[in-house]
Amino acid sequence: MILVLLILIPLLAAKLTFFSKEAAKNVALLGSLLTLGLSVYAALNCGTENLAPFALNWMPAIGAQFSLAADGMAAMLCLLTGIIIPVVLLINRNKAIDNPGAYYALILYSQAGLMGVFLASDALLFYFFWELALIPVYFLCSRWGGERRIPVTFKFFVYTFVGSLMMLSALIYLSLQTNGVNAMSLQNIVAAGKALPMMQQHIIFVLLFLAFAIKMPIFPFHTWQPDAYEQSPTQVTIILSALMVKMGLYAVLRWLLPVVPEAMAYWSDTVMTLSIAGIVYASLIAMMQTNIKRLVAYSSIAHMGLMCAAAFSGTELSQQGLMVQMFNHGINITGMWVIVNMVENRYGTQDLKKMGGLANTAPGIAIALVIISFANIALPLTNGFIGEFMLFTGIFQSASHYHMVFMAVAGLGIILGAVYTLTMVQKVAYGENNSGVLAVAKMNAAEWTAVIVLIVFIIVLGVFPQPLIDLIGIR
């Protein structure tokens, strides 16, 4: 029942929020905190009878069930979602939002969809929640985004819609190859995929991989991302970069690699090459950015490239590192966007050339920026270090003949990441104040709460990551 509540509570809270009008912020925050409590309970009870799978006949005529289950990876991602959404709701708590009931309701609907994606063990249910998570984001971007929101949102919609259709066609084909009563179940889909001839495995691999690659995104399927991140409200950008990209990585591990293992082995070097190329490409583009939101957007593409390469390296250590890094990247990129949101609100611009002097006027924000930036470049004793160390070691251990090249080029991405991240810190926190704003406001209570929560995770998991490693090991 806990698994059902993880989806049901955000749905009910969204409905209440929609009609709450002036109280929308409080209702949405309360609903997100209840969901956070449930996600913590789920993480603590993963692998026990208290978190038993849930199954209900849904559409038996086509072999579809409303089936939910949570292993360590699913519980970890539900916990990440439970943590991030309250932070999202806190950062602009004192800022007026046009039609707040609809705005915050859509955020909660998206949270319900994300929970469903991570918990679904039925292919059709997985697709249903995949779309449920995306549709609210489309409306949030098109209604509350920046000046170029309409063409940018349309591009985002086209990319994701095409990817969703490819995924749906692959899942339907796989379900038709099963002989079981529950044709859409994950177990039957995996068995059907493994039994396919090699040529058909290739076709299924391409359809599923393209759908998931667009969502992560990795090079060269990333072109929708920087514009969407720039034009979306920062709260929505956090959901996109901290949570929705994890949908793609999760889907690779859950619905791609086990289903067509032979095709995966055949295509792994190609995908790793694209991923590693994306690290360098995105890092070089980030170094050239003067817009702080686009800089962080390209930094996210670089991180996704490393994680995708690890997913296809075929080693257990790299996949464990990937799961650790999915959680830690979610925390770190949220921290980056929280700081970007505070800086943009205070300076009234996204242009790095018009910032500066933050350490003098708002030292708390500057200190938080430095700590979160260190985590973003995987400095030892921050949570980013352990995940990246496992990723690199796993890639090095891979069976690919090119693993030394992959590791060396990916290491160059770390160096470039340090360059553009520390340059951004220098331009924002130090030097002269070039914004024309005489005094930059310090953090309010809601912002302090959000920042402290994130920094606690950065430091604690950087010093003692074992609880997270133990959680993802639960099958």
Secondary structure, DSSP 8 states (H G I E B T S, - for coil): -HHHHHHHHHHHHHHHHHTTGGGHHHHHHHHHHHHHHHHHHHHHTTTSGGG--EEEEEEGGGTEEEEE---HHHHHHHHHHHHHHHHHHHHTTTS--SSHHHHHHHHHHHHHHHHHHHHB-BHHHHHHHHHHHHHHHHHHHHHHS-TTHHHHHHHHHHHHHHHHHHHHHHHHHHHHT--SSSTTBHHHHHHHHHTS-HHHHHHHHHHHHHHHHHHTT-TTS-TTHHHHHHHS-HHHHHIIIIIIHHHHHHHIIIIITTTSHHHHHHHHHHHHHHHHHHHHHHHHHHHT--BHHHHHHHHHHHHHHHHHHHHTS--HHHHHHHHHHHHHHHHHHHHHHHHHHHHHHHHS--BGGG---HHHH-HHHHHHHHHHHHHHTT-TTSHHHHHHHHHHHHHHTSS-TTHHHHHHHHHHHHHHHHHHHHHHHHHHHSS---SS-S------HHHHHHHHHHHHHHHHHHH--HHHHHHHT--
